[in-house]
Amino acid sequence: MEQDVYFLDFIIKALVENPQDVKITRTVDEMGVLMTLDVNPADMGKIIGREGNTAKAIRTLLRVVGMKNNARVNLKINEPVGGMKEVKPASASKTVDEAMADLKL
């Protein structure tokens, strides 16, 4: 196993509740090394972190590991199947006239 894959595997499995669902795919092309991460949908929040800070930190550490091996390493975190649920806007339940009547002005 490559050092960068081993490192990412260790970090991610330490963070998640379902380490058996962690899948890392490593591809190399002219742009460098691309590591694709798949995790259990329940663990996505732990990997992304508040405002994406955990994901940014993991990417920074991977770049450091890549520099040690003279490679440019990038991380792509795959969205779980089904994606994020679409939020529907709240529908207006009253007309303007009804709302004004409720105010009793």
C-alpha positions, 0 to 999 in steps of 0.5 A, a space after each residue: 500500500 502506498 504511503 499516502 493511501 495508508 496515511 489517509 486510511 489511518 486518519 479517516 478510520 480514526 474519525 468515522 463510526 463505520 470504518 468498514 465502509 471506508 473506500 479509498 481509490 488512488 489514481 495517478 495522471 499528469 496532474 498528480 495523484 488523485 485520491 477519491 474517498 467514499 464513506 458511510 453517509 452517516 459519517 460524512 459530517 465527521 469527515 467534512 467538519 464544521 464549515 469544511 475545516 476537517 476536510 481542509 485539514 486532511 487535504 493539507 496533511 495529504 499535500 505534506 505527505 505528497 511533498 515528501 514523496 515529490 508528488 502533488 496529492 489531491 483529495 476528492 470526497 464523494 457525495 453519498 448516493 442520493 446526495 443531500 436532500 432538497 430543502 423545500 421552501 415553506 409555502 404561504 399558508 395565509 393570504 396578505 388579507 388574512 394576515 392583516 386581519 389577524 393583526 387586528 389593526 
